Amino acid sequence: MPSSTLDTDFQAHLIALVGGTANVSENVIPEDRVVPSVWWQRRTANTDVFLSGQPILNETNYDVEVYSTNIDQAASVADTLKDSLNGYFGVMGTSRVLGSFVEEANDDYIPKAAIADDTGLHNFSFFVRMIA
């Protein structure tokens, strides 16, 4: 399964999870800074194959950031996403997800959504590993 299909399904799933309470954007930080907002991008994607070349598993890793000028709003949206995505398995759009795992961002992770911003954004960053 191509990662772009999983990317599309992941975007739709995030939108459904936040239920209109946050803006969700892939790899683009909106200039209007609608808050709270969810920013995400695919970090890596790897497909394991049999010796014949037939795909077995696709592992895709995403960086996800939730930001807002209101820390409680950002924390609430981040908690909703992390709780829903960690341990998720099943159908996500047209993709079959065998497992989704959430991990807090490393201490050396630099949030993309808050770079060069002086509006006092509170940022919650985490990684999502999906096996499909």
Residue frames relative to the residue before (quaternion, step in Angstrom):
aa qw qx qy qz dx dy dz
M 1.0000 0.0000 0.0000 0.0000 0.00 0.00 0.00
P 0.4305 -0.7064 0.4941 0.2675 3.60 -0.75 0.98
S 0.5619 -0.6232 0.4284 0.3352 3.56 -1.05 0.76
S 0.5905 0.5886 -0.3826 0.3981 3.59 1.05 -0.66
T 0.6177 0.5224 -0.3468 0.4747 3.62 1.08 -0.64
L 0.6615 0.4821 -0.3030 0.4881 3.57 0.93 -0.86
D 0.6061 0.5530 -0.3538 0.4492 3.60 1.03 -0.72
T 0.6623 0.5019 -0.2963 0.4708 3.58 0.90 -0.94
D 0.6765 0.4834 -0.2866 0.4759 3.56 0.95 -0.89
F 0.6204 0.5369 -0.3345 0.4636 3.60 1.07 -0.75
Q 0.6329 0.5294 -0.3201 0.4655 3.60 0.96 -0.89
A 0.6806 0.4830 -0.2892 0.4689 3.60 0.83 -0.97
H 0.6427 0.5246 -0.3176 0.4592 3.59 1.03 -0.79
L 0.6409 0.5135 -0.3240 0.4697 3.60 0.97 -0.82
I 0.6417 0.5205 -0.3229 0.4616 3.58 0.95 -0.87
A 0.6614 0.5006 -0.3054 0.4675 3.58 0.96 -0.87
L 0.6589 0.5269 -0.3144 0.4352 3.60 0.98 -0.81
V 0.7147 0.4257 -0.2661 0.4869 3.60 0.93 -0.80
G 0.2753 -0.8341 0.4547 0.1473 3.58 1.28 -0.21
G 0.7248 -0.4435 0.2508 0.4638 3.57 0.97 0.77
T 0.5505 0.6243 -0.4038 0.3797 3.62 1.22 0.02
A 0.7844 0.1745 -0.1039 0.5860 3.60 1.27 -0.19
N 0.4803 -0.6199 0.5391 0.3073 3.51 -1.28 0.51
V 0.1196 -0.7852 0.6044 0.0615 3.62 -0.94 0.86
S 0.0779 0.8082 -0.5787 0.0765 3.58 -0.76 1.02
E 0.3528 -0.7312 0.5543 0.1833 3.51 -1.10 0.84
N 0.8793 -0.0910 0.0315 0.4665 3.53 -0.73 1.17
V 0.6702 0.4097 -0.3052 0.5382 3.59 1.22 0.42
I 0.2182 -0.7537 0.6060 0.1306 3.54 -0.91 0.93
P 0.3880 -0.7460 0.4853 0.2395 3.60 -0.42 1.17
E 0.4934 -0.6757 0.4632 0.2922 3.56 -0.97 0.86
D 0.6690 0.5151 -0.3128 0.4351 3.58 1.04 -0.67
R 0.2940 -0.8099 0.4682 0.1958 3.59 1.34 -0.11
V 0.0632 0.7912 -0.5981 0.1111 3.56 0.77 1.04
V 0.0558 -0.8176 0.5731 0.0000 3.55 -0.71 1.03
P 0.5330 -0.2048 -0.8208 0.0167 1.54 -2.02 1.40
S 0.1763 -0.7853 0.5890 0.0721 3.54 -1.19 0.59
V 0.2344 -0.7272 0.6293 0.1422 3.51 -1.30 0.58
W 0.0667 -0.7694 0.6353 0.0055 3.55 -0.82 1.07
W 0.0753 0.7990 -0.5940 0.0561 3.57 -0.97 0.83
Q 0.0047 -0.7726 0.6345 0.0242 3.51 -1.32 0.43
R 0.4889 -0.6248 0.5142 0.3259 3.53 -1.22 0.55
R 0.2794 -0.7669 0.5585 0.1479 3.57 -0.76 1.06
T 0.7910 -0.1059 0.1049 0.5934 3.58 0.78 -1.02
A 0.0395 -0.7571 0.6498 0.0546 3.51 -1.31 0.40
N 0.0180 0.7954 -0.6030 0.0592 3.54 -0.90 0.96
T 0.1511 -0.7807 0.6010 0.0802 3.55 -0.93 0.92
D 0.2756 -0.7372 0.5974 0.1537 3.56 -0.77 1.09
V 0.0943 -0.8072 0.5824 0.0163 3.54 -0.99 0.88
F 0.5219 -0.5706 0.5219 0.3600 3.51 -1.33 0.39
L 0.6766 -0.4721 0.3566 0.4384 3.60 -1.24 0.20
S 0.6289 0.5395 -0.3313 0.4513 3.58 1.16 -0.50
G 0.5554 -0.6123 0.3886 0.4070 3.58 1.25 -0.27
Q 0.5036 0.6461 -0.4272 0.3827 3.58 1.26 -0.10
P 0.4574 -0.7068 0.4637 0.2761 3.62 -0.78 0.98
I 0.2538 -0.7483 0.5958 0.1435 3.55 -1.12 0.79
L 0.8038 -0.0823 0.1315 0.5743 3.54 0.48 -1.27
N 0.2040 -0.7404 0.6264 0.1336 3.51 -1.20 0.63
E 0.0761 -0.7827 0.6168 0.0341 3.59 -0.76 1.04
T 0.0218 -0.7974 0.6013 -0.0448 3.53 -0.71 1.13
N 0.1660 -0.7903 0.5865 0.0615 3.56 -0.93 0.97
Y 0.1234 -0.8008 0.5856 0.0236 3.53 -0.92 1.01
D 0.2839 -0.6702 0.6524 0.2112 3.51 -1.28 0.60
V 0.0320 -0.7896 0.6127 -0.0070 3.58 -0.88 0.94
E 0.0325 -0.7834 0.6207 -0.0034 3.55 -0.99 0.91
V 0.1204 -0.7500 0.6465 0.0700 3.53 -1.08 0.81
Y 0.0600 0.8186 -0.5672 0.0682 3.57 -0.74 1.00
S 0.0818 0.7652 -0.6336 0.0793 3.50 -1.26 0.63
T 0.5149 -0.5986 0.4945 0.3632 3.56 -1.24 0.29
N 0.6740 0.4100 -0.2705 0.5518 3.57 1.29 -0.31
I 0.3918 -0.7634 0.4644 0.2193 3.58 -0.42 1.23
D 0.6432 0.5274 -0.3339 0.4435 3.60 1.03 -0.71
Q 0.6296 0.5222 -0.3311 0.4704 3.59 1.03 -0.76
A 0.6733 0.4965 -0.2968 0.4605 3.56 0.85 -0.96
A 0.6632 0.5043 -0.3056 0.4609 3.59 0.91 -0.89
S 0.6476 0.5280 -0.3164 0.4491 3.59 0.97 -0.82
V 0.6720 0.4767 -0.2957 0.4835 3.60 0.90 -0.91
A 0.6484 0.5172 -0.3197 0.4581 3.60 0.94 -0.88
D 0.6590 0.5048 -0.3097 0.4637 3.61 0.92 -0.87
T 0.6275 0.5352 -0.3312 0.4585 3.58 0.99 -0.81
L 0.6841 0.4800 -0.2868 0.4684 3.58 0.88 -0.95
K 0.6807 0.4936 -0.3036 0.4481 3.59 0.81 -0.95
D 0.6623 0.5065 -0.3080 0.4582 3.59 0.92 -0.88
S 0.7030 0.4749 -0.2647 0.4585 3.58 0.99 -0.84
L 0.7253 0.4507 -0.2433 0.4600 3.58 1.01 -0.79
N 0.6451 0.5290 -0.3391 0.4347 3.61 1.03 -0.67
G 0.8234 0.1527 -0.1533 0.5246 3.55 -0.62 1.16
Y 0.4179 0.7174 -0.4658 0.3062 3.58 1.27 0.08
F 0.1291 0.7442 -0.6532 0.0525 3.53 -1.15 0.71
G 0.4910 0.6276 -0.4934 0.3488 3.54 -1.09 0.71
V 0.6942 -0.4376 0.3554 0.4475 3.53 -1.26 -0.42
M 0.0542 -0.7568 0.6513 -0.0028 3.53 -0.97 0.99
G 0.7913 -0.1032 0.0276 0.6020 3.57 -0.06 1.26
T 0.7641 -0.2693 0.2361 0.5365 3.56 -0.58 -1.18
S 0.5997 0.5678 -0.3491 0.4429 3.59 1.29 -0.01
R 0.2802 -0.7134 0.6123 0.1939 3.55 -1.12 0.70
V 0.1620 -0.7926 0.5856 0.0513 3.55 -0.57 1.21
L 0.2967 -0.7719 0.5427 0.1471 3.55 -0.68 1.16
G 0.7864 -0.1482 0.1011 0.5910 3.56 1.18 -0.54
S 0.0879 -0.7648 0.6374 0.0318 3.53 -1.08 0.81
F 0.0439 -0.8212 0.5677 -0.0371 3.56 -0.76 1.06
V 0.2373 -0.7801 0.5703 0.0990 3.56 -0.87 1.03
E 0.0232 -0.7762 0.6295 -0.0255 3.53 -1.05 0.89
E 0.5025 -0.6469 0.4771 0.3184 3.58 -0.94 0.84
A 0.5680 -0.5988 0.4403 0.3535 3.57 -1.11 0.64
N 0.5592 -0.6046 0.4591 0.3332 3.55 -1.16 0.67
D 0.6364 -0.5419 0.3877 0.3886 3.56 -1.23 0.43
D 0.7148 0.4387 -0.2616 0.4777 3.60 1.09 -0.62
Y 0.4319 0.6894 -0.4683 0.3450 3.60 1.26 0.17
I 0.2042 -0.7685 0.5975 0.1034 3.57 -0.90 0.96
P 0.3810 -0.7427 0.4983 0.2342 3.62 -0.49 1.13
K 0.4070 -0.7319 0.4983 0.2244 3.56 -0.83 1.00
A 0.6694 0.5390 -0.3022 0.4124 3.58 0.99 -0.84
A 0.7402 0.4072 -0.2300 0.4831 3.61 1.11 -0.49
I 0.4067 0.7196 -0.4788 0.2958 3.60 1.23 0.10
A 0.8571 0.0244 -0.0583 0.5112 3.56 -1.00 0.94
D 0.5201 0.6078 -0.4348 0.4135 3.55 0.92 0.85
D 0.1256 -0.8155 0.5623 0.0554 3.57 -0.81 0.94
T 0.4349 0.7179 -0.4451 0.3121 3.59 1.17 0.50
G 0.5240 -0.6654 0.4011 0.3489 3.59 1.22 0.12
L 0.2149 0.7979 -0.5323 0.1840 3.56 0.94 0.85
H 0.2673 -0.7180 0.6209 0.1658 3.54 -1.06 0.83
N 0.1045 -0.8311 0.5461 -0.0064 3.55 -0.68 1.12
F 0.0939 -0.7540 0.6491 0.0372 3.52 -1.03 0.94
S 0.0576 -0.8271 0.5585 -0.0257 3.57 -0.52 1.20
F 0.1036 0.7770 -0.6162 0.0761 3.54 -1.09 0.80
F 0.3893 -0.6968 0.5554 0.2333 3.54 -1.33 0.31
V 0.1556 -0.7604 0.6228 0.0989 3.55 -1.16 0.65
R 0.1198 -0.7675 0.6272 0.0566 3.58 -0.83 1.01
M 0.0658 -0.8065 0.5876 -0.0020 3.55 -0.71 1.12
I 0.1382 -0.7518 0.6410 0.0699 3.50 -1.00 0.93
A 0.0233 0.8145 -0.5743 0.0792 3.53 -0.63 1.19
